Amino acid sequence: MEIVFSILMGLGLSAACGFRIFIPLLVAGIGIHAGALHPAPDFTWLGSTPALVGFGTATLLEIAAYYIPWLDNVLDIAATPAAVIAGTVVAGSFIVDMNPWARWSLSLIAGGGLAAAVQTGTIGLRGLSLAGTGGLANPIVSTLEWFAATLTSVLAVLAPVLLLTSGLVFMAMLWFVWQRRPESSSAQER
């Protein structure tokens, strides 16, 4: 059962990497440093003091940079591959008791895939904000993103099953809303 929780935790942290790259790494590092989390042996460095200082600094810089109107859109270009890499690494760091090939395959496909999916959604949301408000609402979007990254990271560590359940409910709600959307006017005219 412990492997299930470690996989769920790793995948939850990976999803959080799609919102902000460094917040999940910082949360995981703090948990490791405090002795509450136990990563794979080759990833204990995530909880080292130099890593925490680096993740903390990078987190503050990343959050601040997303409040600069033109820079937030530019950062999305670099953040997409970085989120996939971070999601893969953070998932792989907590998936233990699995052969390396399966561990890294799962980490890349599920962890990197989740990070990419969430990152793609944030890019879309930022694009809608840019198109609809000329970028004036982007600080609100940025605030929601770092809040979501923090909440997702903390839930992934403290309650991975709750995070999975709430994620599935959220996806079901999105599907329901998508199915109930009005047809486009061009489709109605046919």
N, C-alpha and C positions, 0 to 999 in steps of 0.2 A: 504494500500500500504506500510505502514511503516513496517509491519510484514514481507513482502516480502524482503525488503531491509535488515532488521535485520537477516533474515535467510540466505540470500546471503552473507552478511558480515561474519556471523559466519562460514558458510561453506568455504568461501575463506580463512579465518584465519586457519580453520582446515586443509585445503589442504597445507597451508604453514608450518604447524607443521610436515608434512611429509618430508620437506626439512631440516629444523632445528626446534627443539622443542621450544626453548626459544625466538627466534626472534618474532614470532607472538604474544606471550604473552607480550613481551616488547612493541611492537607497540600498542597493545590494551591497555596496562597499561598507556602508554604515552597519548593516545587519551582520556582515562577516566580521567586521572589526569588533562588534559587541559580543560576538560569539553565538549569536542567535541563528545564523545561517551557516550552513556547511557546504561549500562548493566542492567541485571536483578538486583533487589535490593540486593540479597544475593551475588553479585559478584562485588560490588563497591570496595572491598579490592584490586582488581587487579590494581587499580590506586593509591593505597597508596604509600607513600614514601618508607617504608620498602620493599614492593613488587617490586617497580621499581628498588631499589638497588639490590635486589635478582635476578630479571630477567636480569638486566644489567650485573651483575657479571657472572651469569650462561651463558648468551649469549656469552660473551668474552671467557670464559673457553671452551664452546662447539665449538666455531669457531676455537680456537687455537688447541684443541685436535684433530680435524679432519685433521690437517696438519702434524700430526705425523704418518708416513707410516703404521706401524702395528696397532696402536691404532685406526685408523679410521675404520678398518674392525671389530675390537672387539666392538667398540661403536655401530655399526649397530645392534648387537645382543640385546643390552639394549635399543637402540633407538626405535626399532619397537613397543614394548608394550607401551613405554613412549609416542611415537607419537600418538598412538590410544587414550590413556588417555588424553593427552593434547588437541587433536583434539575434543574429546567429551566435555571436560570442556569448551574450548573456544567457541564452537558452542552453548552449553547450556547457556553460560553467556550472549549471545546477543539475543537469541530467547526469546522474551517477548510476553505477551498477548496470551499465549497458556497454556492449562492445563498442569500440571507437567508431567503426564504420556506421553502425546504426545510430549512435549518439550524434555524430556530425551530420548524417543525412537528415535526421529528424530536426536538428537545430537549424540547418539551412532551409529545408523545405517549410517546416511549420514556423520556426522562430523568425527566420528572415522573411518568409512569406507574410506573416502577420504584421511585422514591422512595415513592410512595403505596402500592404493593404491600408493600414492606418495612415501612413504617410501620404498615400495617394488621396485618401479622403480629406486630409488636412489641406493638401494642395488645392483640391476642388473647392473646399470651403473658402480658402483664402482668395481663390479666383472669383468666386461669387461675390465675396466682399469687395474685391477690387472693382468688379464690373458694376455692382449695384450702388456702391457708395464712393467710388473713386479712391478707395483705400482708407477712408475715414473710419471705417469699422474694424480695420485690421488690428488695432490694439486690443479690441474686445475679443477678437478671434485668438490673438496671441495669449491673452489672459486665460481664456477657456482651455487652450492647448496645454499650457504649463500646469494648470490645475488638473486637467484630465491625466496628464503624465504622472503627476504626483499621486493622485488618488489611485490610479491603476497600479502604480508601483507598490504603494503601501498595501493595497488589497492583495496584490500578487504574493506578497511576502506573508501577510497576516492571515489571509483567508482566500487561498487560491480557488477553492470550490465555489465560494460566493462570487468571486470575480467571473468564473466561467459561467455560472448560472445567470448573473446579471448581463454578461455579454451576449449570451444566447437570447435572453428576453429582449434586449435592445435590438438585436438583429431581426428577431421576429416582428417587432414593432415597425422597424424600417420596411420590412417586406410587406407588412399589412398596409402601411401608408402608401408604398409604391403601387400596390395592387389597386388601391382605392383612388388613385390620382385621376383627375379628369382626362379624357382623351384629348389629344391635340386638335386644334380647329381644322387642320388639314385632313386628319383622319375622319373627322365627323362629316366633312363635306363630301367624302367619297361615297 
